[in-house]
Amino acid sequence: MDNWNAKTKLVHSGTKRSQFGELSEAMFLTQGFAYDTAEQAEARFIESGEDEYIYARYGNPTVRMFEERIAALEGAEDAFATASGMAAVSGTLFSMLRAGDHIVSAKALFGSCLFVVEDILQRWGIEVTFVDGTNLDEWRAAFKPNTKVAFLEALSNPTLEVIDIAGVSEIAHAAGATVVVDNVFATPVFQRSLELGADVVIYSATKHIDGQGRCLGGVVLGTKEFIRKTFEPFNKHTGPALSPFNAWVMLKGLETLALRCEAQAATCNLLVDGLAGHNKLKRLIYPFADGHPQQALAKQQMTAGGTVLSLDLHGGKDAAFKFINALNIITISNNLGDAKSLITHPTTTTHQRLSDEQRADLGITDGFVRISIGLEDGQDLLDDLKQALEKA
Ligand SMILES: *Cc1c(COP(=O)(O)O)cnc(C)c1O
């Protein structure tokens, strides 16, 4: 099974069948598990083996199928699923860090990740240094003897900066720190962060893994040692377990993940070609597009440019709002990785909390919009974007 290719793993890995031999994975909607004898219960609390469960906050067969399938895809020794992507991010950092420790983080982060690192960690006595993630010299200068974690989004939101995972990992490992990568934007289909050097990889399964905008979920992947000794004790006692229903949706989502992401990336390429040089655009940002500052690194690190593209319009907020409001197919929503194409204006929504200086520093201007490409026909999307740009 280890030498299966990704698409085969996405359909078959982790499947467990009950005595009924059901073809599609069963949804085990149960909180608890019954024991045959008191001795069996005692033994399971000392150490639960494969396919032995105690309570759904600790594990559940449907959740386990999801964990094993994504671990197989990612090439990780183990995985632990969580109630949301933020439960995965915060649980990872809280389980690894204690007061007096230091973390180095890329500054271009998903809004809630930024809140966890900037506000909560510092409030709890953990020192934080933010760096420009694309600048290896800044990473190199930031590590200290008490640095425990390097944290980054390999493809950042919403500016789609590409961070050199191998480069950061080499620096972090030399300093004795663990590299944690939030890989949502790059997707598990297009980027193999563990092979590039990362130690822990996190997904919000809410995005591409569900892929149809239904359920919240998350997952943390790493070594068996990390998952079982560090992450699991924290997560199973603090509470954010993935519900079996959501796990079942995610498990079935994995079966079509590669097909969906490849179709979305192909549409991104079509849109990049179709919009290149448009007179209403100051910038068109896509990691594989000509003119992206890290295009070469993106092509080395990813097998496609992802499913999101960003535009910077001439004319600021007024032009951006007119453009967004004129779209007929692309829907206004701050979500991403959905079957439906979605557009958001970060300055007034997801990144509203940031100061003007922080936004300027990250390259998020008033004319900036982020578009998550869905599964609609590419030509229809291009026509929609073009007619709306005329109104901007
Ligand atoms: C959405 C997202 C998260 C948080 O995931 P939730 O499932 O919404 O909690 C974290 N990081 C990135 C990069 C995301 O896009």
The ligand as a Tripos MOL2 file, in Angstrom:
@<TRIPOS>MOLECULE
LIG
   15    15     1     0     0
SMALL
NO_CHARGES

@<TRIPOS>ATOM
      1 C1         -9.2810   28.1210    7.1140 C.3       1 LIG1
      2 C2         -7.8710   28.1000    7.5540 C.ar      1 LIG1
      3 C3         -7.5530   27.7900    8.8750 C.ar      1 LIG1
      4 C4         -8.5970   27.5160    9.9220 C.3       1 LIG1
      5 O1         -9.4140   26.4560    9.6020 O.3       1 LIG1
      6 P1        -10.9150   26.3020   10.2200 P.3       1 LIG1
      7 O2        -11.3120   24.9600    9.7490 O.co2     1 LIG1
      8 O3        -11.7080   27.4210    9.6590 O.co2     1 LIG1
      9 O4        -10.7750   26.4000   11.6940 O.co2     1 LIG1
     10 C5         -6.2140   27.8000    9.2250 C.ar      1 LIG1
     11 N1         -5.2540   28.0820    8.3480 N.ar      1 LIG1
     12 C6         -5.5310   28.3820    7.0580 C.ar      1 LIG1
     13 C7         -4.4080   28.7030    6.1360 C.3       1 LIG1
     14 C8         -6.8400   28.4010    6.6160 C.ar      1 LIG1
     15 O5         -7.1140   28.6930    5.3460 O.3       1 LIG1
@<TRIPOS>BOND
     1     1     2 1
     2     2     3 ar
     3     2    14 ar
     4     3     4 1
     5     3    10 ar
     6     4     5 1
     7     5     6 1
     8     6     7 2
     9     6     8 1
    10     6     9 1
    11    10    11 ar
    12    11    12 ar
    13    12    13 1
    14    12    14 ar
    15    14    15 1
@<TRIPOS>SUBSTRUCTURE
     1 LIG1         1 GROUP 0 **** ****
